Amino acid sequence: MKKRNLFVLLVLVAIYQASPAMAQKKAYETTVSGVKVIVQPSGNDIVEVQIALKGGVQNYPAEKMGIEGMAINALTECGTLKRSKNDFKNALDKVSAELWGYDTKEYALIRMNCIKSDFDVVWPLYAEAITQPAFDAKEFERIKQDAINNLKSNDAQPDAAIDKYADRVAFAGRDYAKDPDGTVDILSKLTAAETKAYYNKILTKSRMVIVVVADLPQADIEAKVAALLANVKAGAPFEAKKSFFKVYKNTFAAQKRDLATNYVEGITSGPAPGTPDYNAFNVAMRIFANRHFLEVRTNNGLSYAPQAWFNTGNTATARFSVSTTQPDKYIAVFDKLVDKVKTDGFKPEEVADMKVTYLTGFYYKNETNQAQAGALISNEVLHNNWMRSITLVDDVKKLSVNDVSNAFLKYIGNIVWVYQGDPTKVSPLLFTNGTLNKGGAPTNH
C-alpha cells in the first residue's frame, strides 16, 4: 500500500471513529435572564466567551451601512464610563487578555479570551465594555478615520472590490446588498452620539446568544452572565429573516477599471441554513471547486487562482471567481464544466474523498477554543441549532453520491455575472447564454 493511501485510510478511520465531543465533556445550554447560554467544556486552561447580537445588515438601512461595525469597534477602542481608552487597554495588557469585536452580514460579535486564572479580572472589563461604553468623541474620530482608510485600501484590492461589486449588483434592493464596512461618505458623517444611540438600540437580550468555551462551574458562568444582563433591556422578540436567492435569468454587469488583468465573479442560488440540502451542497461545491481549479488553471492556463465556494448565510449563495486576461474563454470552460457535472454527476470516489477532506478540515479548524465558540455561535444564529456543530460529522457521513450530485443540479442555474477590468476584452453575450456567430453578430441560443 502506498504511503499516501495509508495516510488517507488512517484519517478516514480516525474521523469515522471519533466521538462528537472530541474527548471533551458534553456541551450544554442553559437560559439566564431569558438569554440562551451555550457552554462547551474545553479541557484546557483557556476561557473563550463570545456574545452575538443577531441581525447584521437587517438591523440598519442602506444609508447607515457601517454604523454597526463602528459601534462594535468603539466598545473596546473608545473607553468606558469607568476608564479611558488607555486605562482600559492597560488593564487588559497586564493579563495578556484579548477583547474585541467585529460585525458580519448576519450578526455582530463581541469576544474575550484569557487564561482561566485571569478570568475574574477580565470578565468585569468585558462586561464593562458591553454595558458601559463611553463612545468618547475624540477616540471615535480616530477609529472612524482608521475605518475610512481601510475602506480606501480595500477598494484598491481587486479581489475585495469585485466581491463588493457582485453583492451590490446581485442583491440590489435587498439587505444583502448592504456592505457592513459602509462607505467613505457614510462613515464620514457618523457621529459618536448617533453610533452610541444605535448600539443602545440593538443591545437587547432578545438579540443575544452567548457561548462559553471553558472549564468553569456552571453556577459561576450563570452568576456572571446574570450580572452582565442585569444592565441589558429585554427588547422586542427578534428573529432574523432568511431569504432564498433565485436568479431568473443570466445577467452581466461591467465596470471599467484600470487593472493588470480582468476580474469576473458569478453568484447563484444556494440552500438556506437549516434545510436538508445544506450539507450535500456544501460538499458538492467543494468538489466543484477542485474541478474548477483543474480546468481553469491546470488544463487551460486561464487564471492563477480560480475559486468556487458556498457562501453561507441567511441568504446563501454559490459563487465563482477568476482573474483572467481571457474572460470569453473562461466562460466557455465554465459552462462546459457545469454541463458535465449536471449531466454525469459526481463520482463516488470524489464524494468519499471530499467527505474525509471536509471533516478533517472541520476538526483541524476547531482545535482552538475560539474556533469552537465561533462554530457554536454561527450554527445557533444561522441554523437555530448549535448542536449541528457537534453532529456535523455524523450528518456528513450519511450523505450519498446522489445527495451531493442532486444538490448541485438543483441549485446551480442562472447566474448573475459581474466584471471589472477592460470592457473591450469581454463579450457580455457569452455570459448571458448567447453565442457569437462567425460574422461576429450576436445570436441567442
N, C-alpha and C positions, 0 to 999 in steps of 0.2 A: 504493500500500500504506500502511495506517495505521501510525503510529509504534509503537503497541503490538504489532501483528502483526510488524513488523520486528524489534522487540526480542526477542520470543519466538523468532523464527526464528534470530536471531544466537545466543541462548543455546543453542538446540537444536543448532546446528551446532558450537558450542564444546564442548558436552558429548559429543556423539557422535564428535567427532574427537580428544578428549583422550586422552592415554595414561594408563594406570592409575597410573603413577609420578608423574604431575603434575609433570613436569620435574625430579623428584628422582632420585637414584641408587636402584637397586633395593634393596628391603628384603631382609633375610636373617635366618635364625635360626641359632643355634649352641647348643651344650649345654655348660654349665660346672658341674662337680661334680654332674651329674645334674639340673640345672635348665635349662629352656628359656629362652633369652635371645633376644628378637626385637629387631632393630635396623633402624631406618629412618633412613638418612642424611637430614639436614634441609635442607641447602643454606643454612643461616644460622649465626649465632654463639650460638644458644641451645641449652642442654642440658636436656632433659626426661627424667627417669628415673621410671618407675612400677613398683612391686612389688606384685603382687596376692597375697593369701592366700585361696585358694579355700574355699568352704563356706558363708559367710554364716550364715543362720538355721539351716542344717543342723548347725552346729558346737556349739550350746548348747541346753539345754532351755528351755521356756517360762518357767520360774521364774527364769531368769538373763538374760532379754531385756535388752539394753543393755550387757552386760558387754564385748562385742567393741568396740563404739563407744567405750566408756570406755578400753579398753586402747589402742586406736589413737591416741586423743587424748592419752593420757598420754605417749606416746613423745616428743612434742616439747614438752609442757607441764609435765612433772614432772622435768625434768633427766635427766642420765645419770650413770653411775658415775664419770665423769671431771669433769663440770661441773654446777654448779647450773643451775636453770632460767634465771636471769638471765644467767649466763655463756654458756649455750648460745644464748640469743636474741641476745645482744650479738655473738657471733661470726658469726651469720647476718646481722645488720644491717650489719655492716661491709662486706659484699659484696652487699647487697641481694638475697639469695637467698630463695627460698620453700622451705619444708619443712614439710609437714603431711600428715595422712591423714584418712580417713573410712571408714565401712563401709556396705554395702548388703545387700540380702537375698541377694545372690549371692557377694560377696567383700568383703574389706577391702583398702583401697588406701593405700599409703604413697608419697608422691611428693616429688621435689625438682626445682627449676628454678633455673638460674643462667646467667650468660653463660660462654662457653667458657673465657675466660681465668681464671675463678674456680673452675673445676671441681675442680682439685686441692685447693682449700681447702674446698669444700662437701662433696665426696664423703666425707671422713673423718667429718664431722658427721652425714651421712646414715647411714653405716654404724654409727656410734656410737649413734644414736637407735634403730636397729633391733635391734642386737645387745647393747647395754649400757644399756638404760633403767633409771632408778633407781626409778621409781614412788614418789617421795618422798611420805610420808603427808600432810604439810601441803598440798603442792601438789595432791595427788589430791582432798582435801576441797574445795579451791577449784574445780577443774574439775567435780567432781560437783555442786556447788551450781549452777554455771552450766548444767549439763545439765538439772537439775531445773527451773530457771527457764524454760529453753527449752521443756520439755515442757508446763508450765503455760500458757505463751504460745501454743504451737501448738494446744492444746486449745481455746483461746478463738477460734481462727481456724476458721470453719465449713468452709472448703474442705479444710483439713488434717484436721479432725475427721471429716468424712464419709468421706474416704479410709481412715482407720484403722478406722473402724467397719465399712466394707464389707469390709475384709480379715478382721476378726475373725469376721464372720458367714459370709462365703463360704468361708473356709478353716479353719473351726473343726475342731480336732483335727489339722491339718496344719501342716507347718513354715511355710508362707506366712502363717499367722495371727499369727506372731510379729512384733512390731514391733522393728526394730533399735534404735530410740531407747529402748526399755524403758518402764517406768512409774515414777512418783514413788516408789511403795512399794519396788520392786525396787532402784532406784538408791540410795535412802536407806540400804539395808542393805549395799551393796557396800563392801568394804574394798580398800585399796591392795594388800595382800598377796594376797587372793583374785584380784584382777584381774590381778596380775602372774603368778600361777600359771597362770591361764587363757591369757594371752598366750604364756607359755613352752610351753604345750601345743600351740598352733596354729602356732607359728613353726617350721615344718619345710620342708625342701626339697621334699617331696612335694606340698605345697600351693602352692608358689610358681610364679609366672610373672613374668618381668622384661622390661620394654620400655624401650628406649633410643631416643629420637629426637634425634639429634645427629650432627654431623660429627666423629667421633672414630675413631682407628685401632682396628680390631678387636682387636688384641693388647692395647691399653690397656684397652678395655672388659672383655675376658676376665680380665685380671690383677686389676682392681679388684673385679669380681664374685667371683672366686675367693677373694680375701682376705676379703670380707664373708661368703661362705658357709662359710668355714673355721670360723666360730663358730656355725653353724646345724646342728642334728641332721637326719639324713635323714628320719626319720618313716616311719610305715606308708603304703603306697600309698593314694592318695586320689582318688576320682572323684565329683564332685557328682551327686546323683540328679536326673533330670529326670522330671517327672510331668505327665500330661495332666489338665487340669481339665475334667471333664464335669459339666454341670448336668442332672440327671434330670427336674426339674420347676421351673416358675417358683415362686419364693418371695418373700415380702415380710416385712421386719422393720422396726420403727419405734422411734425413741427420741424422747421428748418433750424438746425444748429450746426455750428462750425466745430465738427469733431473729427478725430483721426479716422474713425470708422462710423458705421451706422448702427443704431440700436433698435431692435424690434422686440416687442412684448405682446403676448396674447393672453386674454382672460376668458374663461368659460365657466360652466357650472361645476358645482361640487356638492356632495351630500351634506346636509346640515348636521351639526353635532347632535348626538343622541339618536340618530336614525340608523337602521340596520345596515345600510351600505357603507357607513363611515370607515370602518376598519378595512374592508375589502378595497375601497377606493384608495385609501392611504397606501396599501401595498401595491396596488395597480400603478399608481403614479410614480412610485419608486422604481418599479421595473421599467416603466416607460422612460423615466429619466436616464436610465442606463442605455436603453436603446437609442434614445435621442442623442446622447453624447456620442455613442459609437457611430451613428450615421452622419451626424453633422460635422463632428471634428475628425474622427479617425478615418472614416471611409470617404469623406468628401472635402475635408480641409476647409470648411466654411467659417469656422469660428474657433477661438481658443478655449472658450468656456461656456458652451451652451448649457442651458438649465431648463428643467421642468420640475414643478413641485406642486404639492397640495397645500394651498394657503388656507389654514383652518381659521374658524371664527364664526360669529353669529351669522355672517353671510360668507359661506365657504366657497372657494373657487379653485379651479385648476389654472396654473399659469405656466407660460413658456417664454423664454427669453434667449436672445442671442445678440452678439455684436458681430457684424459681418460687413465685408465690402461687396457681397453679392446677395442682397436680400431676396431677389427674384429666384435665385437658385435655391436659397434656403427654404422658401415656402413650397417649392416643388418637392424637395426632400421631405419636408414635414408632412405634407398632405399624403405622400406615398406611404410614409411610416404609419400614420394614423389609420389609413385604409387597411394596411396589412394587419394591424392589431385588431381592428374591428372585424375583419374577415376571418382571421385564423385564431384570434385569442392569444393568450399567453401560454407558454409551455409549462408542463408540470414541474420540470426541474428549475425553471425561473422562479416560480411561485414558492417552491420549497426553499430555495436558496435565499430568496428575499425575506421570507418569514424569519429565518435564522438571523440574517443580517439586521433586520429591523429590531428584533428582540435583543440581540447582542448590543446594538446601539442604545436601546432603551435602558438596559441595565447599566451600561457604561456611563450614560449621561446622568443617571440618577444615583451616582455614588456619593454625592455631597448632600448635606442637609438642605442647602439652598435649592438644589435641583429637585429634591424630593418635595419640598414645600411648594415649589413652582408648579410641579406636576399635579399636586393635590388641588391647588388653587385653580388652575386652568380647567381641570376636569369638573370641578364643582361649578365654576362660573359658566362654562360653555355647555357642559353635558348635564348639569344639575345632578352630578353623580361622581363624587370624589372617589368612590370605590373603584371606578374604572381604572384609576392609576395602579391599583393592586391586581385587578382581574384581567388586565390587558393581555398578559402572557397567555392565559387560557383562551381568551377571546380570539387571539390571532391564530393560535394552534388549530382552531376549529374551521378556519377559512379553507374553502375548496378552490380548485383551479377555476371552476365555473363561477364561483362567487366573485373572484377577482376580475376575470375577463368580462363578466356581465356588468360589473360596476363601471368599468371603463367604457363599455359600449353604451351604457345608459346615460352617462353624464357628459362625455366628450362629444360635443356637437358644434353648433355655430360658435364663432369666436370673435371677440372684439380685439382687433389688432391696432396697435399704435406704433409710431415710428418717429425717431429723432435722428437727424442727420441731413444728408444731401437728398432733397426730394427728386432730383433728376436721376438718381440711381435706383429708383424703385418704381414698379408698375402696380399701382393700387388694386387694379382689377384682379390681379393674381391672388390677392389676399381676400377677395370677396367672391371667390369661386368663379372667376371669369378666366378666359384664356386670351392669348393674342394670336391672331391668325398670321399667316405667312407675310401678309402685306403690312402687318403692324396694327391693324384696326382691331379694336376690342370686340369680342363676341361672347355672349353668355353661354354657360353650359346648357 
